[in-house]
Amino acid sequence: MISRYRFRKLMAPTAGFRKALLVFVLGLLSFAVGTALSFRQVILPILESLQRAASKILVRIVPPDSLEQATHLLGGALLFLGLFGIVWGIRSAVVHIIRTLTGHRGGVADVFIRRQALAQGPRIVALGGGTGLSTLLRGLKQHSSNITAIVTVTDDGGSSGRLTKEKGMIPPGDIRNCLVALADAEVSMTDLFQHRFGADSGSLSGHSIGNLLIAALADQHHGDFEKAIEAASDVLLIRGRVVPSTLSNVRLRAVLDNGAEVCGETNIVQTGQRIRRMFLDPELVQPHSVALEAIANADVICIGPGSVYTSVIPNLLVDGIAEALRDAPCPKVYICNVMTQPGESDSFTASEHVTAILANVEERVFDCVLVNTGVPSSSAIEKYRDSGQFLVESDSDRIRAMGFRVLASDYMSETDVVRHDPLKVAAKVMSLVGR
């Protein structure tokens, strides 16, 4: 039996057209019948005059015994010519409208079919933060525009931290990265969003234009951060939507192995101590209603990749998020990091990443673990070793022993950095849809 998603994908190019075509045909038929009934006395003499004129012309060309057949052939040719003219005219008008609205100058039909297919793609939810989530979204948006990115809002460093302290707003940095990752806008616009002012820029030093723009949009909407994100989404023409896991101002609190407590994401990472437990401060915050709704209706859910303690776990600590994930009937996959992170997951294996989540979240929030088995070049390993980062060991047997399904393969991409290949990971995630 064909799955719901595969059927939607098969019928995607006709989505929205079927109803419009039916209305058009019924409207045309109604117009024709109405015209015939209302203007019969006017139309019939005109049609008879046209037929006589056509017969006078045809009688000079064809024998009298073939006149009726020639008249039918001429009528059919004129019908075909008229139909061609209507179709060509409508097509030209649609192409002109699309080019005017989008600026696209070629392959309009391909663009339309592609966007229709994406609009009928699976409902994907991705939870996380940092560069890990934005990298994944670049792959997922090739398969669907029904994506909801649920983003951690505990960043207190850099530009985001400064805006949080000065304006009391939710940190915009991770949200900005996700917006850019899902963007369909021109490269110049996304580059502008990601531009960061240098050290010689006075009070603007370290700020990114995207963060400042989101702050400005929040001001324009009287402090409504949701509306600011929606406005930024419209500017970037994103495929999907980006929502914070909570609209409350919240920060992280960690209990270290030595029993000490540390508050603030930046301070936690800088301790260099192994983390025992993570908490939110305050502990009880309201989840974003859109996030809960998206999780409940998802066809597949991705958790991570990203810093396990400061990007992945914080979302799961928001009241109601873990419970919603537990109850979601769709496939749920945790995407384990490729490399360890200094001060947070030093020397962690893949199973230790999973154990860290289980130690902090009471609910079982995923049933699959995606583990990379690819190995970077020796030069990349040396470069990362110098900064205290190492390849995450793919101890799949231990993860299976915990009761999880393991999706192990080479999901790595190596350029100037080593990270997940978004296209490989997205393809594997999509293979889970409809199962």
VOVEXGU-175089 format. One record per residue (C-alpha): x, y, z. Coordinates in steps of 0.02 Angstrom, whole numbers, padded with zeros to 5 digits, always signed. Layout:
XYZ
...
***
This chain:
+00000+00000+00000
+00066+00172-00046
+00105+00282+00105
+00019+00448+00137
+00182+00544+00107
+00224+00453-00055
+00048+00485-00122
+00065+00671-00078
+00233+00674-00167
+00162+00589-00322
+00018+00712-00334
+00121+00864-00283
+00133+00950-00454
-00059+00953-00468
-00089+01018-00292
-00203+01170-00300
-00230+01144-00487
-00366+01011-00476
-00491+01123-00388
-00445+01273-00496
-00464+01170-00657
-00634+01103-00602
-00696+01279-00561
-00629+01342-00729
-00717+01205-00829
-00881+01226-00736
-00870+01415-00756
-00835+01400-00943
-00979+01278-00966
-01097+01390-00868
-01043+01541-00971
-01071+01447-01134
-01244+01384-01083
-01293+01555-01016
-01236+01640-01175
-01332+01516-01283
-01492+01538-01182
-01484+01727-01166
-01417+01776-01337
-01483+01636-01447
-01579+01757-01560
-01420+01859-01584
-01294+01717-01596
-01387+01601-01716
-01398+01729-01859
-01213+01767-01837
-01166+01583-01840
-01274+01556-01995
-01191+01704-02082
-01019+01634-02039
-01069+01463-02105
-01131+01538-02269
-00971+01638-02287
-00866+01484-02255
-00968+01383-02380
-00944+01515-02515
-00756+01505-02491
-00748+01315-02478
-00859+01285-02630
-00723+01364-02738
-00594+01243-02667
-00682+01075-02641
-00814+00981-02741
-00996+01009-02687
-01014+00830-02624
-00867+00859-02503
-00927+01028-02440
-01003+00965-02277
-00848+00866-02232
-00735+01014-02273
-00843+01127-02163
-00819+01008-02016
-00631+01001-02045
-00621+01191-02052
-00721+01204-01891
-00606+01078-01805
-00452+01174-01863
-00522+01338-01797
-00566+01253-01631
-00389+01187-01614
-00315+01357-01661
-00426+01444-01534
-00381+01320-01397
-00196+01341-01436
-00214+01530-01426
-00303+01520-01258
-00171+01403-01184
-00026+01504-01252
-00102+01666-01188
-00134+01597-01013
+00041+01521-01007
+00122+01685-01060
+00024+01781-00929
+00070+01658-00790
+00255+01659-00839
+00255+01849-00841
+00173+01857-00669
+00296+01730-00595
+00446+01820-00669
+00383+01986-00605
+00354+01918-00429
+00510+01809-00412
+00635+01883-00534
+00666+01708-00602
+00712+01709-00786
+00719+01528-00838
+00642+01357-00810
+00482+01428-00736
+00390+01262-00756
+00531+01170-00666
+00529+01298-00526
+00341+01280-00508
+00345+01090-00505
+00489+01090-00381
+00403+01210-00263
+00239+01115-00274
+00331+00954-00231
+00416+01036-00082
+00250+01107-00023
+00178+00931-00020
+00333+00859+00066
+00331+00775+00237
+00307+00873+00397
+00480+00878+00473
+00525+00941+00647
+00707+00976+00693
+00759+01021+00870
+00927+01093+00920
+01035+01247+00907
+01204+01310+00853
+01284+01268+00686
+01230+01086+00696
+01045+01121+00672
+01071+01250+00535
+01183+01128+00440
+01049+00993+00448
+00914+01114+00388
+01010+01148+00228
+00988+00966+00182
+00809+00945+00242
+00745+01094+00141
+00790+01000-00019
+00650+00876+00022
+00511+00981+00099
+00456+01156+00141
+00349+01091+00284
+00491+01107+00409
+00479+01171+00587
+00645+01211+00670
+00628+01218+00860
+00776+01317+00924
+00864+01327+01092
+00859+01502+01171
+00992+01491+01307
+01139+01570+01215
+01216+01706+01324
+01377+01742+01230
+01431+01860+01091
+01306+01968+01000
+01155+01869+01062
+01209+01885+01243
+01234+02072+01227
+01062+02098+01149
+00982+01989+01283
+01061+02093+01422
+01031+02262+01342
+00856+02235+01272
+00789+02089+01376
+00747+01995+01216
+00767+01811+01174
+00942+01776+01103
+00923+01786+00914
+01086+01707+00854
+01035+01524+00833
+00866+01578+00763
+00956+01688+00636
+01066+01543+00580
+00913+01433+00554
+00822+01569+00456
+00972+01587+00340
+00987+01397+00321
+00805+01385+00263
+00813+01542+00155
+00765+01546-00028
+00818+01727-00047
+00963+01791-00151
+01138+01749-00087
+01175+01934-00063
+01030+01946+00060
+01083+01794+00163
+01263+01854+00162
+01203+02022+00228
+01106+01935+00367
+01263+01840+00419
+01383+01987+00409
+01471+02020+00573
+01550+02188+00614
+01737+02185+00648
+01833+02242+00801
+01856+02417+00729
+01668+02453+00725
+01649+02530+00897
+01490+02480+00988
+01438+02375+00838
+01592+02262+00854
+01544+02079+00861
+01362+02108+00814
+01289+02022+00662
+01171+02120+00551
+01043+01980+00561
+01036+01991+00750
+01017+02180+00743
+00881+02165+00610
+00782+02041+00717
+00801+02160+00865
+00739+02304+00757
+00591+02201+00695
+00548+02157+00875
+00547+02344+00915
+00435+02380+00766
+00313+02248+00829
+00311+02319+01006
+00424+02185+01078
+00332+02038+00997
+00476+01918+00958
+00363+01796+00864
+00309+01931+00742
+00491+01983+00722
+00537+01806+00669
+00390+01800+00548
+00444+01964+00469
+00623+01904+00452
+00557+01741+00377
+00463+01841+00245
+00619+01942+00203
+00721+01783+00177
+00581+01683+00092
+00617+01533+00202
+00556+01356+00168
+00468+01314+00329
+00463+01405+00495
+00578+01437+00641
+00512+01447+00820
+00597+01459+00990
+00564+01314+01108
+00499+01442+01233
+00464+01629+01230
+00524+01647+01410
+00692+01720+01456
+00788+01571+01522
+00968+01521+01555
+01061+01359+01587
+01117+01292+01755
+01237+01144+01766
+01286+01030+01909
+01465+00971+01880
+01543+00805+01931
+01628+00891+02079
+01457+00951+02142
+01482+01133+02095
+01341+01229+02010
+01374+01346+01865
+01248+01462+01781
+01254+01525+01602
+01299+01433+01442
+01465+01522+01418
+01520+01492+01597
+01471+01308+01589
+01577+01275+01436
+01725+01372+01506
+01735+01268+01667
+01810+01121+01573
+01731+01005+01703
+01626+00854+01663
+01440+00892+01675
+01325+00783+01780
+01155+00866+01759
+01078+01012+01666
+00933+01121+01721
+00842+01275+01659
+00836+01431+01765
+00692+01452+01798
+00654+01266+01788
+00471+01281+01733
+00445+01381+01574
+00300+01374+01452
+00335+01286+01286
+00293+01372+01123
+00121+01310+01069
+00175+01300+00886
+00319+01186+00937
+00202+01065+01026
+00080+01065+00880
+00219+01033+00754
+00287+00886+00855
+00113+00808+00869
+00084+00819+00681
+00259+00775+00620
+00300+00638+00495
+00479+00629+00560
+00574+00715+00701
+00761+00753+00711
+00849+00792+00875
+01020+00870+00848
+01154+00876+00791
+01233+01003+00907
+01318+01025+01073
+01235+00892+01178
+01225+00992+01340
+01199+01169+01275
+01103+01144+01111
+01011+00977+01119
+00964+00950+01302
+00898+01128+01338
+00753+01105+01216
+00708+00941+01300
+00703+01023+01472
+00566+01146+01421
+00406+01089+01506
+00299+00982+01389
+00426+00960+01248
+00493+00790+01305
+00316+00727+01338
+00261+00782+01164
+00409+00692+01087
+00371+00535+01186
+00191+00534+01124
+00229+00575+00942
+00192+00420+00835
+00317+00460+00697
+00500+00405+00682
+00614+00505+00799
+00801+00507+00768
+00944+00579+00871
+01086+00637+00758
+01248+00614+00854
+01392+00735+00828
+01541+00695+00717
+01670+00778+00829
+01681+00805+01017
+01668+00979+01091
+01797+01047+01215
+01728+01084+01387
+01567+00992+01353
+01586+00820+01274
+01773+00788+01290
+01816+00610+01236
+01631+00563+01224
+01585+00411+01118
+01419+00405+01025
+01340+00301+01164
+01398+00428+01294
+01307+00565+01199
+01149+00458+01210
+01182+00423+01395
+01198+00610+01430
+01025+00640+01357
+00949+00494+01453
+01025+00559+01616
+00941+00728+01595
+00775+00685+01514
+00654+00565+01597
+00556+00525+01440
+00614+00418+01294
+00618+00553+01160
+00693+00457+01012
+00699+00280+00947
+00841+00291+00820
+01019+00355+00832
+01111+00413+00677
+01298+00380+00699
+01439+00431+00582
+01568+00298+00536
+01669+00405+00416
+01847+00452+00462
+01925+00623+00422
+02096+00642+00342
+02248+00632+00455
+02282+00818+00430
+02105+00861+00488
+02123+00747+00639
+02286+00833+00687
+02209+01006+00667
+02061+00961+00777
+02172+00874+00905
+02267+01038+00927
+02103+01122+00978
+02053+00979+01094
+01925+00897+00979
+01919+00715+00928
+01817+00603+00814
+01665+00532+00905
+01687+00343+00917
+01540+00252+00838
+01511+00118+00972
+01349+00060+00892
+01336-00103+00990
+01320-00009+01155
+01182+00099+01082
+01089-00055+01021
+01107-00130+01195
+01011+00023+01260
+00866-00025+01148
+00890+00100+01007
+00899+00068+00821
+01066+00125+00749
+01083+00209+00579
+01270+00194+00553
+01356+00254+00394
+01477+00383+00326
+01381+00546+00351
+01535+00656+00360
+01585+00805+00254
+01763+00869+00259
+01808+01040+00190
+01898+01166+00298
+01795+01094+00441
+01731+00919+00482
+01544+00908+00504
+01391+00814+00444
+01354+00811+00258
+01178+00888+00260
+01124+00799+00101
+01177+00626+00162
+01095+00650+00331
+00935+00721+00255
+00924+00575+00133
+00936+00451+00277
+00807+00545+00378
+00689+00546+00229
+00706+00357+00212
+00619+00343+00382
+00463+00437+00326
+00309+00328+00304
+00385+00176+00390
***
